[in-house]
Amino acid sequence: MNILIVINSRIPAERYGGTQRVMWYLGRELALLGHRVSYLARKGSRCDFGRVLFIDESAPLCRQIPDDIDVAHFNDTVPQGFSSKPYVVTYHGNKISEPISRNAVFVSANHAKRFGSKSFVHNGLDWNDYGKTDLSRPRTYFHFLGKAAWSVKNVRGAISMVDAMPCEQLYVLGGYRLNFKMGLRLTFSRRAHFKGMVGGEEKLRLLNGSKGLLFPVVWDEPFGLAVIESLYCGSPVFATPYGSLPELVTEEVGYLSGSRQDMMEHMAQAQDYSPSVCRDYAASLFNSRRMAESYLQCYEKVMSGAWLCEEAPRPLQPLCRYEFK
C-alpha cells in the first residue's frame, strides 16, 4: 500500500510535538510492515524511511496530493475540494470545526463518542526510542507533564496537592514559573520546580525518578500522551476521570478521582504501585505497531468504498470544564 501522511508541521518533532511524534511513529511502523510511506509536511522536514514532499503555502493543498498514492491520511482537517483519493482524517483535539468528515478517526472511544462516532484509534509510541527504563532508581518527587499554560491541564491543581502534603516536591515538565503567554502568571510555590519544555534524554531521566504523574485535568482529555509516557517510565498516574482517562488508567497502574483530597490519599501510597507493571502495561497496549495495524484497517475500509462513520460526526454537547476540589 502507498500511504501519504499529511501534517502541517515539521517532522520529526523537536522536543515534545505530540501529533508530529505520533504520525512519525505511525509512518515508520507502516514502513516496517512493508508499506510505502510519504509525508506532505512543512519545509525543513526530513525522513529516512520514506519520501518527504514540502507543503506549498501558496497553492491549494488538495492539488498537492501526488497521483501515485493509494490513500491519504490527513490530520485535523480535510483540504477543501479534495476528492481524488480514498482518505482518513485523524482529529486530535476537542475543538473541531464542522463539517466533520465521515472518514473521521478520533483518538479514544470517549473522544469519538462525544461526536457521535465509534471510529477511533488509540495513539501509540515506539518505545524503542525511549531506551531502557531504570525501574530500580529511587523515586523522590511527583511530576506534571503537559502544556502548563493551558488552564484545562490544571497545573495549579497539581501544585496545590503537593503543597498540602508533607515534604513532597513537584517537577513541572512543560511550563515555566513566570508565564506571559496566557496573561501574567507567576507561581510562588517552592515545592514546584519548573523544567520548561524538556525532551529526549532529559525528559526520560526526570520521568524515571518520579513517584507518579499528577494529571488533574478539568476537561475531557482526548487522549493523553503524558499518561502513557509516564507509565512506560514506571510512574503510576493520579488523574481526574474525564475524557479518555478511564480507558488509559486501570487500578493496577494508577488512580482516578475528581476529588483533590481523595487523590492526595492515594498519592501517599504511590510506592505500592509496581513500576514494572506500569511499564509493561503501556508497552503492550499503546505501542506504534498496534496503532499502525488499527490504521491499516481504516485504510482498507475506505479503499473499499465504505465510510468509517455511519453518520457525519458532530459535537453532541458543549466542551465541558469540570471543577477540581
VOGU-3710 file (C-alpha; in Angstrom, 3 decimals, decimal comma):
1> mnilivinsr> 0,000/0,000/0,000  1,249/3,503/-0,856  0,269/5,815/2,017  0,549/9,602/2,236  0,509/11,243/5,689  -0,320/14,951/5,546  0,725/17,024/8,553  1,006/20,798/8,698  4,136/20,654/10,865  7,803/19,878/10,517
11> ipaeryggtq> 8,896/16,298/11,132  10,426/14,681/13,027  9,268/16,523/16,124  11,716/18,610/18,098  11,344/18,091/21,855  7,632/17,427/22,535  5,413/17,725/19,454  2,589/15,331/20,253  0,849/14,974/16,878  4,152/15,053/14,996
21> rvmwylgrel> 5,596/12,257/17,109  2,514/10,062/16,759  2,420/10,487/12,969  6,190/9,940/12,724  5,953/6,657/14,608  2,914/5,642/12,559  4,790/6,188/9,302  7,874/4,347/10,491  5,827/1,381/11,661  3,930/1,258/8,362
31> allghrvsyl> 7,265/1,204/6,530  8,495/-1,659/8,739  5,322/-3,554/7,805  6,296/-3,254/4,129  4,206/-0,277/3,011  5,433/2,744/1,058  5,166/5,898/3,127  5,277/9,535/2,065  4,814/12,714/4,086  3,432/16,024/2,908
41> arkgsrcdfg> 4,790/18,333/5,607  6,333/21,727/6,215  9,675/22,731/4,744  12,610/21,578/6,822  11,128/18,117/7,341  13,243/15,021/6,785  12,641/11,286/6,849  14,942/8,280/6,497  12,243/5,675/5,828  10,015/7,432/3,283
51> rvlfidesap> 9,544/10,249/0,818  9,053/13,826/2,001  7,139/16,428/-0,006  7,008/20,022/1,199  3,722/21,885/1,568  3,468/24,856/-0,787  1,688/27,514/1,266  0,820/29,451/-1,907  -1,112/26,603/-3,543  -4,308/24,747/-2,580
61> lcrqipddid> -3,416/21,664/-0,559  -5,847/19,482/-2,496  -3,701/19,979/-5,611  -0,537/18,847/-3,830  -1,607/15,230/-3,285  0,559/13,006/-5,540  -1,169/10,729/-8,054  0,749/7,581/-7,103  -0,695/7,116/-3,602  -3,427/4,681/-2,609
71> vahfndtvpq> -4,737/6,508/0,462  -4,200/9,883/2,113  -4,088/10,344/5,874  -4,921/13,919/6,932  -4,699/15,400/10,406  -7,407/17,660/11,892  -8,775/18,865/8,545  -9,517/17,680/5,017  -8,470/20,111/2,271  -11,381/21,904/0,710
81> gfsskpyvvt> -12,215/20,392/-2,637  -10,292/17,155/-2,085  -11,948/14,106/-3,670  -9,288/12,399/-5,772  -8,211/9,569/-3,435  -9,520/7,483/-0,545  -8,644/9,158/2,737  -8,959/9,198/6,510  -8,577/12,171/8,833  -7,463/11,949/12,452
91> yhgnkisepi> -8,915/14,574/14,772  -6,580/15,052/17,713  -8,299/17,768/19,756  -11,607/18,812/21,247  -12,143/21,953/19,195  -13,075/20,676/15,742  -14,521/22,860/13,012  -17,581/21,471/11,297  -18,373/19,830/8,989  -16,551/16,757/10,306
101> srnavfvsan> -15,691/14,071/7,773  -17,433/10,705/7,763  -13,942/9,238/7,423  -13,019/10,638/10,825  -10,734/8,816/13,240  -10,759/10,024/16,836  -8,055/9,185/19,369  -10,112/7,443/22,059  -13,515/5,840/22,450  -14,683/8,731/24,637
111> hakrfgsksf> -13,389/11,270/22,119  -15,368/9,553/19,361  -18,499/9,146/21,495  -18,638/12,865/22,234  -19,002/13,416/18,480  -21,498/10,615/17,903  -18,967/8,203/16,420  -17,411/4,826/17,198  -14,365/5,347/14,964  -11,165/5,700/16,975
121> vhngldwndy> -7,557/4,535/17,175  -5,568/4,915/20,364  -2,262/6,683/19,947  0,870/4,582/20,209  4,567/5,329/20,565  7,705/3,482/19,508  9,116/2,552/22,888  12,439/1,558/21,337  13,163/5,288/21,086  12,735/5,639/24,826
131> gktdlsrprt> 15,689/3,450/25,684  15,985/1,226/28,709  13,975/2,362/31,701  15,723/2,219/35,074  12,980/0,844/37,287  15,281/0,415/40,279  16,124/4,097/40,533  14,886/5,902/43,695  11,719/7,925/43,100  11,728/11,108/45,137
141> yfhflgkaaw> 9,178/13,533/43,630  5,965/13,714/41,614  5,772/15,232/38,142  3,363/17,116/35,893  3,788/16,663/32,134  1,936/18,801/29,585  1,340/22,334/28,390  1,126/24,036/31,759  -0,042/27,281/30,130  -3,341/25,581/29,248
151> svknvrgais> -5,597/26,114/32,246  -7,542/22,920/31,440  -4,398/20,904/32,189  -4,669/22,286/35,733  -1,046/22,540/36,817  -2,309/24,698/39,688  -4,322/21,747/40,966  -1,238/19,545/40,839  0,818/22,136/42,742  -1,904/22,602/45,348
161> mvdampceql> -1,868/18,897/46,201  1,892/18,769/46,605  1,835/21,919/48,729  -0,732/20,311/51,039  1,332/17,161/51,600  4,349/16,946/53,917  7,744/17,113/52,222  6,570/16,349/48,659  8,045/18,020/45,569  6,662/18,507/42,043
171> yvlggyrlnf> 8,672/18,747/38,830  6,698/20,604/36,157  7,692/19,422/32,686  6,173/21,686/30,061  5,880/25,018/31,824  7,651/27,975/33,367  7,315/29,714/36,729  6,715/33,066/35,025  4,310/32,856/32,081  3,304/35,764/29,851
181> kmglrltfsr> 1,586/33,798/27,065  -1,732/33,311/28,871  -1,623/36,595/30,770  0,792/37,304/33,601  1,073/34,175/35,733  3,650/33,722/38,453  3,833/30,587/40,586  5,270/31,154/44,053  5,289/27,610/45,410  8,754/26,487/46,490
191> rahfkgmvgg> 7,619/22,890/46,143  7,156/23,271/42,368  10,277/23,071/40,199  9,719/24,228/36,616  11,822/22,449/33,993  10,422/24,097/30,851  9,782/22,257/27,580  12,064/19,268/28,073  12,523/16,380/25,668  14,785/13,482/24,818
201> eeklrllngs> 17,095/12,014/27,437  16,434/14,807/29,945  12,697/14,132/29,961  13,228/10,391/30,332  15,651/10,934/33,204  13,074/13,061/35,025  10,233/10,590/34,403  12,378/7,711/35,661  12,853/9,444/39,012  9,188/10,219/39,632
211> kgllfpvvwd> 6,782/8,692/42,148  3,907/9,397/39,797  2,271/11,666/37,234  -0,191/14,240/38,587  -2,741/14,865/35,831  -5,802/16,609/37,335  -7,217/17,874/34,027  -10,540/19,713/34,162  -11,720/18,950/30,637  -12,452/15,836/28,591
221> epfglavies> -8,929/14,765/27,657  -8,947/13,482/24,044  -6,094/11,018/24,692  -3,108/11,871/26,926  0,394/11,048/25,672  1,745/12,230/29,025  -0,100/9,339/30,648  1,371/6,547/28,553  4,882/8,066/28,582  4,826/8,267/32,370
231> lycgspvfat> 3,540/4,724/32,711  6,248/3,417/30,410  8,852/5,007/32,664  7,369/3,202/35,660  5,357/6,078/37,119  1,763/5,453/38,199  -0,829/8,043/37,217  -3,025/10,102/39,558  -5,630/11,827/37,411  -9,186/13,032/37,111
241> pygslpelvt> -11,661/10,648/35,419  -12,516/12,829/32,434  -12,437/12,069/28,730  -10,172/9,207/27,708  -8,537/8,700/31,099  -10,685/5,745/32,260  -9,580/3,995/29,037  -5,897/4,552/29,811  -5,601/4,188/33,599  -6,599/0,993/35,394
251> eevgylsgsr> -6,429/0,405/39,146  -3,179/-1,534/38,679  -1,360/1,485/37,246  -2,981/4,496/38,897  -5,970/6,156/40,464  -8,723/8,394/39,085  -10,783/10,820/41,133  -12,425/14,206/40,836  -11,683/14,882/44,500  -8,451/16,611/45,475
261> qdmmehmaqa> -8,418/15,080/48,974  -9,191/11,599/47,678  -6,390/11,812/45,138  -3,906/13,008/47,759  -4,700/9,994/49,955  -3,774/7,677/47,105  -0,681/9,701/46,197  0,576/8,943/49,700  0,566/5,256/48,668  2,421/5,782/45,393
271> qdyspsvcrd> 5,142/3,335/46,404  2,602/0,495/46,356  2,371/0,589/42,563  4,769/-1,633/40,634  6,991/0,265/38,147  7,363/-2,876/36,034  3,584/-3,384/35,856  3,168/0,243/34,756  5,848/-0,087/32,092  4,648/-3,416/30,705
281> yaaslfnsrr> 1,056/-2,175/30,588  1,980/0,873/28,473  4,369/-1,099/26,270  1,816/-3,778/25,406  -1,276/-1,614/24,823  -0,020/1,722/23,495  2,726/0,913/21,027  3,195/2,073/17,445  2,768/-1,414/15,934  -0,684/-1,803/17,426
291> maesylqcye> -1,606/1,710/16,280  -0,370/1,049/12,733  -2,328/-2,188/12,441  -5,500/-0,372/13,515  -4,942/2,388/10,965  -4,360/-0,181/8,240  -7,863/-1,500/8,908  -9,173/2,060/8,453  -7,247/2,472/5,187  -8,570/-0,812/3,829
301> kvmsgawlce> -12,139/0,134/4,709  -12,082/3,492/2,916  -10,272/1,974/-0,067  -13,165/-0,471/-0,381  -15,528/2,492/-0,733  -17,016/2,375/2,782  -17,253/5,210/5,304  -15,630/4,940/8,725  -18,623/6,607/10,428  -22,242/5,662/9,875
311> eaprplqplc> -23,228/9,334/10,025  -21,291/12,578/9,860  -19,874/13,228/13,351  -20,881/16,389/15,181  -20,383/17,748/18,699  -23,140/16,337/20,895  -22,534/18,732/23,796  -20,565/21,904/24,542  -16,994/21,402/25,662  -17,186/20,883/29,422
321> ryefk> -14,958/22,326/32,127  -15,029/20,490/35,443  -14,261/21,560/38,985  -11,439/20,004/40,977  -11,954/20,420/44,703
//
